[in-house]
Amino acid sequence: MSTGSTDVVRRLFAAYLAQDEAAARALVGDGFRFTSPQDDHIDRAAYFERCFPTAQRVTRQDLLEVVEAEPGLVLVRYEYELRTGGTFRNMEAITVRDGQVVEAQVYFGGPPRP
């Protein structure tokens, strides 16, 4: 199994936390689509306008699992803590093609169980 896709995803998460928009733009393809419970298949421009600049809300983010489920499909489970309080876990299904992320589907979770 290739690690290339998981490396791309790890670099995108790191660029988000660092708010390194240039690095993130290099990893996100032109036809990118982003879906979450709050966003329905928004395009690359809307993602960088609405979603990317939100890292300041996060005090900590840990990637718990980053697994290539099939070629180009990376599943990520992560835990993050908000500045306003609360720790949460989410999952994402991220499609990587030719070294760029072309789709991200985010599934919101709740707080981890004690």
Contacts in CASP RR format, 6 or more apart in sequence:
PFRMAT RR
TARGET T0000
AUTHOR 0000-0000-0000
METHOD contacts of the structure
MODEL  1
MSTGSTDVVRRLFAAYLAQDEAAARALVGDGFRFTSPQDDHIDRAAYFER
CFPTAQRVTRQDLLEVVEAEPGLVLVRYEYELRTGGTFRNMEAITVRDGQ
VVEAQVYFGGPPRP
1 68 0 8 1.000
1 71 0 8 1.000
2 68 0 8 1.000
2 71 0 8 1.000
2 72 0 8 1.000
3 68 0 8 1.000
4 96 0 8 1.000
4 99 0 8 1.000
5 68 0 8 1.000
5 71 0 8 1.000
5 72 0 8 1.000
5 73 0 8 1.000
5 74 0 8 1.000
5 96 0 8 1.000
5 99 0 8 1.000
6 66 0 8 1.000
6 67 0 8 1.000
6 68 0 8 1.000
6 74 0 8 1.000
8 27 0 8 1.000
8 74 0 8 1.000
8 96 0 8 1.000
8 99 0 8 1.000
8 100 0 8 1.000
8 101 0 8 1.000
9 66 0 8 1.000
9 74 0 8 1.000
9 76 0 8 1.000
9 94 0 8 1.000
9 96 0 8 1.000
9 101 0 8 1.000
10 63 0 8 1.000
10 66 0 8 1.000
11 23 0 8 1.000
11 27 0 8 1.000
12 24 0 8 1.000
12 27 0 8 1.000
12 28 0 8 1.000
12 94 0 8 1.000
12 101 0 8 1.000
13 61 0 8 1.000
13 63 0 8 1.000
13 76 0 8 1.000
13 78 0 8 1.000
14 20 0 8 1.000
14 23 0 8 1.000
15 21 0 8 1.000
15 23 0 8 1.000
15 24 0 8 1.000
15 27 0 8 1.000
16 24 0 8 1.000
16 52 0 8 1.000
16 55 0 8 1.000
17 55 0 8 1.000
17 58 0 8 1.000
17 61 0 8 1.000
18 55 0 8 1.000
19 52 0 8 1.000
19 53 0 8 1.000
19 55 0 8 1.000
19 56 0 8 1.000
21 48 0 8 1.000
21 52 0 8 1.000
24 48 0 8 1.000
24 52 0 8 1.000
25 48 0 8 1.000
27 99 0 8 1.000
27 100 0 8 1.000
27 101 0 8 1.000
28 44 0 8 1.000
28 47 0 8 1.000
28 48 0 8 1.000
28 100 0 8 1.000
28 101 0 8 1.000
29 44 0 8 1.000
29 100 0 8 1.000
29 101 0 8 1.000
29 102 0 8 1.000
30 44 0 8 1.000
31 43 0 8 1.000
31 44 0 8 1.000
31 102 0 8 1.000
32 43 0 8 1.000
32 44 0 8 1.000
32 47 0 8 1.000
32 100 0 8 1.000
32 101 0 8 1.000
32 102 0 8 1.000
32 103 0 8 1.000
32 104 0 8 1.000
33 41 0 8 1.000
33 42 0 8 1.000
33 43 0 8 1.000
33 102 0 8 1.000
33 103 0 8 1.000
33 104 0 8 1.000
34 41 0 8 1.000
34 42 0 8 1.000
34 43 0 8 1.000
34 46 0 8 1.000
34 47 0 8 1.000
34 51 0 8 1.000
34 103 0 8 1.000
34 104 0 8 1.000
34 106 0 8 1.000
35 41 0 8 1.000
35 42 0 8 1.000
35 103 0 8 1.000
35 104 0 8 1.000
35 105 0 8 1.000
35 106 0 8 1.000
36 51 0 8 1.000
36 105 0 8 1.000
36 106 0 8 1.000
36 107 0 8 1.000
36 108 0 8 1.000
37 106 0 8 1.000
37 107 0 8 1.000
37 108 0 8 1.000
39 46 0 8 1.000
39 47 0 8 1.000
39 50 0 8 1.000
39 51 0 8 1.000
42 50 0 8 1.000
42 51 0 8 1.000
56 83 0 8 1.000
57 82 0 8 1.000
57 83 0 8 1.000
57 84 0 8 1.000
58 80 0 8 1.000
58 81 0 8 1.000
58 82 0 8 1.000
58 83 0 8 1.000
59 81 0 8 1.000
59 82 0 8 1.000
59 83 0 8 1.000
60 79 0 8 1.000
60 80 0 8 1.000
60 81 0 8 1.000
61 78 0 8 1.000
61 79 0 8 1.000
61 80 0 8 1.000
61 81 0 8 1.000
62 78 0 8 1.000
62 79 0 8 1.000
62 80 0 8 1.000
63 76 0 8 1.000
63 77 0 8 1.000
63 78 0 8 1.000
64 77 0 8 1.000
64 78 0 8 1.000
64 79 0 8 1.000
64 89 0 8 1.000
65 75 0 8 1.000
65 76 0 8 1.000
65 77 0 8 1.000
66 74 0 8 1.000
66 75 0 8 1.000
66 76 0 8 1.000
67 74 0 8 1.000
67 75 0 8 1.000
67 76 0 8 1.000
68 74 0 8 1.000
68 75 0 8 1.000
69 75 0 8 1.000
72 95 0 8 1.000
72 96 0 8 1.000
72 97 0 8 1.000
73 93 0 8 1.000
73 94 0 8 1.000
73 95 0 8 1.000
73 96 0 8 1.000
74 93 0 8 1.000
74 94 0 8 1.000
74 95 0 8 1.000
74 96 0 8 1.000
75 91 0 8 1.000
75 92 0 8 1.000
75 93 0 8 1.000
75 94 0 8 1.000
76 91 0 8 1.000
76 92 0 8 1.000
76 94 0 8 1.000
77 89 0 8 1.000
77 90 0 8 1.000
77 91 0 8 1.000
78 89 0 8 1.000
78 90 0 8 1.000
78 91 0 8 1.000
78 92 0 8 1.000
79 87 0 8 1.000
79 88 0 8 1.000
79 89 0 8 1.000
79 112 0 8 1.000
80 87 0 8 1.000
80 88 0 8 1.000
80 89 0 8 1.000
80 90 0 8 1.000
81 87 0 8 1.000
81 88 0 8 1.000
82 88 0 8 1.000
86 111 0 8 1.000
87 111 0 8 1.000
87 112 0 8 1.000
88 108 0 8 1.000
88 109 0 8 1.000
88 110 0 8 1.000
88 111 0 8 1.000
88 112 0 8 1.000
89 109 0 8 1.000
89 110 0 8 1.000
89 111 0 8 1.000
89 112 0 8 1.000
90 106 0 8 1.000
90 107 0 8 1.000
90 108 0 8 1.000
90 109 0 8 1.000
91 106 0 8 1.000
91 107 0 8 1.000
91 109 0 8 1.000
92 104 0 8 1.000
92 105 0 8 1.000
92 106 0 8 1.000
92 107 0 8 1.000
93 104 0 8 1.000
93 105 0 8 1.000
93 107 0 8 1.000
94 101 0 8 1.000
94 103 0 8 1.000
94 104 0 8 1.000
94 105 0 8 1.000
95 101 0 8 1.000
95 102 0 8 1.000
95 103 0 8 1.000
95 104 0 8 1.000
96 102 0 8 1.000
END
